[in-house]
Amino acid sequence: MLIAQLTDLHIAAGRRLAYRKVDTAGALEKAIDHVMTMLPRPDVVLFTGDIGDLGTDEEYALVAEILAKLTIPYFMVPGNHDRRGPLRAAFPHPTPVADGAGFVNYVVDDFPLRLIALDTLDEGKPGGILPPAQLEWLETLLSDGTGRDCAIFMHHPPFRTGIVHMDKQNLGAGADELARIVVEHRDTIRAVFCGHIHRPIHTIWSGVPVMVGPSVAHQVALDLRADGPSAFVMEPPGLHLHVWDANAKSLTTHLSYIGRYDGPHPFFGPDGKLIV
Protein backbone atom coordinates (compact mmCIF):
# COMPACT_ATOMS: atom_id res chain seq x y z
CA MET A 1 0.00 0.00 0.00
CA LEU A 2 1.40 3.39 -1.04
CA ILE A 3 0.31 6.54 0.79
CA ALA A 4 1.27 9.96 -0.58
CA GLN A 5 1.19 12.66 2.10
CA LEU A 6 0.85 16.25 0.89
CA THR A 7 0.72 19.04 3.40
CA ASP A 8 0.65 22.79 3.98
CA LEU A 9 -0.70 23.93 0.62
CA HIS A 10 -1.65 27.47 1.75
CA ILE A 11 -3.74 28.18 -1.33
CA ALA A 12 -4.91 31.80 -1.53
CA ALA A 13 -7.90 33.15 -3.44
CA GLY A 14 -7.13 34.59 -6.85
CA ARG A 15 -3.78 32.78 -6.84
CA ARG A 16 -2.36 35.44 -4.54
CA LEU A 17 1.29 34.78 -3.70
CA ALA A 18 1.82 33.67 -0.10
CA TYR A 19 3.94 36.24 1.75
CA ARG A 20 4.14 38.12 -1.60
CA LYS A 21 6.58 35.49 -2.88
CA VAL A 22 5.31 31.89 -2.97
CA ASP A 23 3.14 30.67 -5.86
CA THR A 24 1.31 28.11 -3.76
CA ALA A 25 -1.34 27.36 -6.41
CA GLY A 26 1.35 26.63 -8.97
CA ALA A 27 3.18 24.51 -6.40
CA LEU A 28 0.07 22.41 -5.78
CA GLU A 29 -0.43 21.91 -9.52
CA LYS A 30 3.13 20.61 -9.79
CA ALA A 31 2.59 18.36 -6.77
CA ILE A 32 -0.53 16.80 -8.27
CA ASP A 33 1.24 16.24 -11.60
CA HIS A 34 4.08 14.61 -9.63
CA VAL A 35 1.74 12.25 -7.81
CA MET A 36 -0.16 11.32 -10.95
CA THR A 37 3.04 10.36 -12.80
CA MET A 38 4.48 8.23 -9.99
CA LEU A 39 5.15 4.58 -10.87
CA PRO A 40 3.67 2.76 -9.15
CA ARG A 41 0.94 5.24 -8.42
CA PRO A 42 -0.06 5.79 -4.77
CA ASP A 43 -3.23 4.10 -3.55
CA VAL A 44 -4.38 7.09 -1.52
CA VAL A 45 -3.37 10.70 -0.86
CA LEU A 46 -3.56 12.28 2.60
CA PHE A 47 -3.63 16.06 2.97
CA THR A 48 -2.49 16.92 6.50
CA GLY A 49 -3.82 20.43 6.84
CA ASP A 50 -3.44 24.07 5.87
CA ILE A 51 -5.33 23.41 2.68
CA GLY A 52 -6.19 27.09 2.40
CA ASP A 53 -4.36 30.15 3.68
CA LEU A 54 -7.33 31.93 5.26
CA GLY A 55 -9.95 29.17 5.10
CA THR A 56 -12.33 30.89 2.67
CA ASP A 57 -14.79 29.43 0.17
CA GLU A 58 -12.83 31.01 -2.68
CA GLU A 59 -9.62 29.30 -1.62
CA TYR A 60 -11.21 25.87 -1.38
CA ALA A 61 -12.89 26.36 -4.77
CA LEU A 62 -9.43 26.92 -6.28
CA VAL A 63 -8.07 23.84 -4.47
CA ALA A 64 -10.96 21.76 -5.83
CA GLU A 65 -10.24 23.04 -9.33
CA ILE A 66 -6.60 21.99 -9.07
CA LEU A 67 -7.44 18.63 -7.48
CA ALA A 68 -9.77 17.76 -10.37
CA LYS A 69 -6.70 16.14 -11.97
CA LEU A 70 -6.19 13.91 -8.94
CA THR A 71 -7.97 10.63 -9.76
CA ILE A 72 -6.58 8.82 -6.70
CA PRO A 73 -8.77 8.67 -3.56
CA TYR A 74 -7.81 11.44 -1.15
CA PHE A 75 -8.67 12.57 2.37
CA MET A 76 -8.09 15.72 4.41
CA VAL A 77 -7.77 17.06 7.92
CA PRO A 78 -7.82 20.79 8.71
CA GLY A 79 -4.79 22.81 9.75
CA ASN A 80 -4.61 26.01 11.73
CA HIS A 81 -5.05 28.10 8.55
CA ASP A 82 -8.30 26.25 7.71
CA ARG A 83 -11.90 26.64 8.82
CA ARG A 84 -13.97 23.50 9.35
CA GLY A 85 -17.25 24.69 7.86
CA PRO A 86 -15.95 25.89 4.48
CA LEU A 87 -13.52 22.97 4.22
CA ARG A 88 -16.21 20.37 4.80
CA ALA A 89 -18.63 22.14 2.47
CA ALA A 90 -16.06 22.15 -0.34
CA PHE A 91 -14.76 18.62 0.28
CA PRO A 92 -17.53 16.43 1.74
CA HIS A 93 -16.10 13.16 0.44
CA PRO A 94 -12.47 13.79 1.53
CA THR A 95 -13.80 14.72 5.01
CA PRO A 96 -16.36 11.92 5.56
CA VAL A 97 -17.83 12.89 8.92
CA ALA A 98 -21.45 12.65 10.01
CA ASP A 99 -23.72 15.69 9.63
CA GLY A 100 -23.58 17.83 12.73
CA ALA A 101 -20.23 16.49 13.86
CA GLY A 102 -18.18 19.14 15.62
CA PHE A 103 -14.81 17.86 14.48
CA VAL A 104 -13.28 16.36 11.35
CA ASN A 105 -12.53 12.97 12.91
CA TYR A 106 -13.14 9.84 10.86
CA VAL A 107 -11.74 6.45 9.95
CA VAL A 108 -11.01 4.99 6.50
CA ASP A 109 -11.18 1.20 6.39
CA ASP A 110 -10.89 0.75 2.63
CA PHE A 111 -7.17 -0.09 2.57
CA PRO A 112 -4.81 -2.65 4.12
CA LEU A 113 -3.76 -0.02 6.67
CA ARG A 114 -6.56 1.64 8.62
CA LEU A 115 -6.36 5.45 8.34
CA ILE A 116 -7.54 7.53 11.31
CA ALA A 117 -8.09 11.27 10.86
CA LEU A 118 -7.69 13.52 13.91
CA ASP A 119 -8.77 17.15 13.86
CA THR A 120 -6.34 19.26 15.94
CA LEU A 121 -7.70 22.63 14.83
CA ASP A 122 -8.29 25.28 17.50
CA GLU A 123 -10.09 27.57 15.10
CA GLY A 124 -8.55 31.01 14.83
CA LYS A 125 -5.41 30.06 16.74
CA PRO A 126 -2.04 28.78 15.46
CA GLY A 127 -1.57 26.00 18.03
CA GLY A 128 -3.46 22.72 18.11
CA ILE A 129 -5.68 21.05 20.70
CA LEU A 130 -7.41 17.69 21.23
CA PRO A 131 -10.43 18.14 23.51
CA PRO A 132 -11.58 15.23 25.75
CA ALA A 133 -14.42 14.29 23.38
CA GLN A 134 -12.00 13.72 20.53
CA LEU A 135 -9.61 11.72 22.67
CA GLU A 136 -12.50 9.57 23.89
CA TRP A 137 -13.55 8.99 20.27
CA LEU A 138 -10.02 7.88 19.37
CA GLU A 139 -9.67 5.56 22.36
CA THR A 140 -13.05 3.97 21.64
CA LEU A 141 -12.07 3.41 18.01
CA LEU A 142 -8.73 1.86 18.92
CA SER A 143 -10.43 -0.41 21.43
CA ASP A 144 -13.07 -1.74 19.02
CA GLY A 145 -11.59 -5.23 19.08
CA THR A 146 -10.59 -5.41 15.42
CA GLY A 147 -6.87 -5.13 16.18
CA ARG A 148 -6.31 -3.54 12.78
CA ASP A 149 -2.95 -1.96 12.02
CA CYS A 150 -3.49 1.77 11.61
CA ALA A 151 -1.90 5.14 11.03
CA ILE A 152 -3.13 8.42 12.51
CA PHE A 153 -2.93 11.56 10.41
CA MET A 154 -3.34 15.06 11.82
CA HIS A 155 -1.93 18.56 11.40
CA HIS A 156 -0.08 19.61 14.56
CA PRO A 157 2.90 17.50 15.71
CA PRO A 158 2.67 16.32 19.33
CA PHE A 159 6.41 16.70 20.03
CA ARG A 160 9.06 19.42 20.10
CA THR A 161 11.11 19.68 16.92
CA GLY A 162 13.73 22.17 18.14
CA ILE A 163 12.43 24.91 15.82
CA VAL A 164 11.30 27.07 18.71
CA HIS A 165 8.92 29.48 16.99
CA MET A 166 7.04 26.50 15.53
CA ASP A 167 7.14 24.42 18.72
CA LYS A 168 5.23 27.21 20.45
CA GLN A 169 2.27 26.41 18.19
CA ASN A 170 2.39 22.60 18.05
CA LEU A 171 -0.18 20.36 19.74
CA GLY A 172 -0.93 21.73 23.19
CA ALA A 173 -3.93 20.72 25.25
CA GLY A 174 -4.58 17.00 24.91
CA ALA A 175 -1.03 16.06 23.91
CA ASP A 176 -0.31 14.21 27.16
CA GLU A 177 -3.53 12.24 26.96
CA LEU A 178 -2.87 11.43 23.31
CA ALA A 179 0.56 10.13 24.35
CA ARG A 180 -1.08 7.84 26.91
CA ILE A 181 -3.49 6.46 24.31
CA VAL A 182 -0.72 5.92 21.75
CA VAL A 183 1.45 4.08 24.28
CA GLU A 184 -1.47 1.84 25.19
CA HIS A 185 -2.13 0.99 21.53
CA ARG A 186 1.39 1.11 20.13
CA ASP A 187 1.12 -2.52 18.98
CA THR A 188 -1.38 -1.47 16.29
CA ILE A 189 -0.54 2.21 15.67
CA ARG A 190 2.18 1.96 13.04
CA ALA A 191 2.78 5.69 12.58
CA VAL A 192 1.48 9.21 13.06
CA PHE A 193 1.60 11.55 10.05
CA CYS A 194 1.66 15.31 10.67
CA GLY A 195 2.16 18.59 8.84
CA HIS A 196 2.43 22.17 10.11
CA ILE A 197 6.25 22.48 10.37
CA HIS A 198 6.97 22.69 6.61
CA ARG A 199 9.96 20.36 6.98
CA PRO A 200 10.58 16.59 6.75
CA ILE A 201 11.10 15.53 10.37
CA HIS A 202 11.07 12.00 11.83
CA THR A 203 11.12 10.87 15.47
CA ILE A 204 9.89 8.15 17.81
CA TRP A 205 7.19 9.48 20.14
CA SER A 206 5.30 7.42 22.71
CA GLY A 207 6.76 4.29 21.15
CA VAL A 208 5.66 4.91 17.55
CA PRO A 209 7.21 6.69 14.54
CA VAL A 210 5.99 10.22 13.86
CA MET A 211 6.68 11.73 10.43
CA VAL A 212 6.20 15.42 9.72
CA GLY A 213 5.87 16.07 6.01
CA PRO A 214 7.52 18.84 3.99
CA SER A 215 5.37 21.49 2.39
CA VAL A 216 4.51 21.15 -1.28
CA ALA A 217 5.40 24.86 -1.54
CA HIS A 218 7.76 26.67 0.88
CA GLN A 219 9.72 25.27 3.83
CA VAL A 220 10.30 26.70 7.30
CA ALA A 221 13.97 27.61 7.79
CA LEU A 222 15.94 25.01 9.73
CA ASP A 223 17.11 27.19 12.62
CA LEU A 224 17.63 25.46 15.97
CA ARG A 225 18.68 28.55 17.88
CA ALA A 226 16.51 29.41 20.88
CA ASP A 227 15.91 32.88 19.43
CA GLY A 228 15.69 31.78 15.79
CA PRO A 229 13.32 34.07 13.86
CA SER A 230 10.17 32.93 12.12
CA ALA A 231 11.23 32.59 8.49
CA PHE A 232 10.79 30.43 5.40
CA VAL A 233 13.13 29.29 2.63
CA MET A 234 12.54 28.21 -0.94
CA GLU A 235 14.11 24.79 -0.54
CA PRO A 236 12.80 22.10 -2.92
CA PRO A 237 9.15 21.26 -2.32
CA GLY A 238 8.40 17.67 -1.47
CA LEU A 239 6.02 15.03 -0.21
CA HIS A 240 6.26 11.88 1.85
CA LEU A 241 5.54 8.51 0.32
CA HIS A 242 4.69 5.96 3.01
CA VAL A 243 4.99 2.30 2.05
CA TRP A 244 2.99 -0.17 4.13
CA ASP A 245 3.94 -3.85 3.87
CA ALA A 246 1.09 -5.74 5.50
CA ASN A 247 2.93 -9.08 5.42
CA ALA A 248 5.97 -7.73 7.21
CA LYS A 249 3.91 -5.26 9.25
CA SER A 250 6.41 -2.56 8.40
CA LEU A 251 6.03 1.02 7.27
CA THR A 252 8.79 2.82 5.37
CA THR A 253 8.78 6.54 4.53
CA HIS A 254 10.48 8.10 1.51
CA LEU A 255 11.00 11.82 0.81
CA SER A 256 10.08 12.59 -2.79
CA TYR A 257 11.19 15.97 -4.15
CA ILE A 258 8.72 17.70 -6.44
CA GLY A 259 10.13 19.15 -9.65
CA ARG A 260 12.44 18.33 -12.53
CA TYR A 261 16.00 17.37 -11.67
CA ASP A 262 18.85 16.05 -13.78
CA GLY A 263 18.71 12.26 -14.12
CA PRO A 264 18.18 9.44 -13.53
CA HIS A 265 21.62 8.37 -14.75
CA PRO A 266 22.83 4.74 -14.82
CA PHE A 267 25.53 3.48 -12.48
CA PHE A 268 26.51 0.73 -14.93
CA GLY A 269 27.32 0.83 -18.64
CA PRO A 270 26.04 -1.50 -21.40
CA ASP A 271 28.85 -3.89 -20.53
CA GLY A 272 27.51 -4.28 -17.03
CA LYS A 273 30.55 -2.58 -15.50
CA LEU A 274 30.47 0.33 -13.08
CA ILE A 275 30.93 3.63 -14.90
CA VAL A 276 34.16 5.29 -13.70
Order of alpha helices (4+ residues) and beta strands (2+ residues): beta-alpha-beta-alpha-beta-alpha-beta-beta-alpha-beta-alpha-alpha-beta-beta-beta-beta-beta-beta-beta
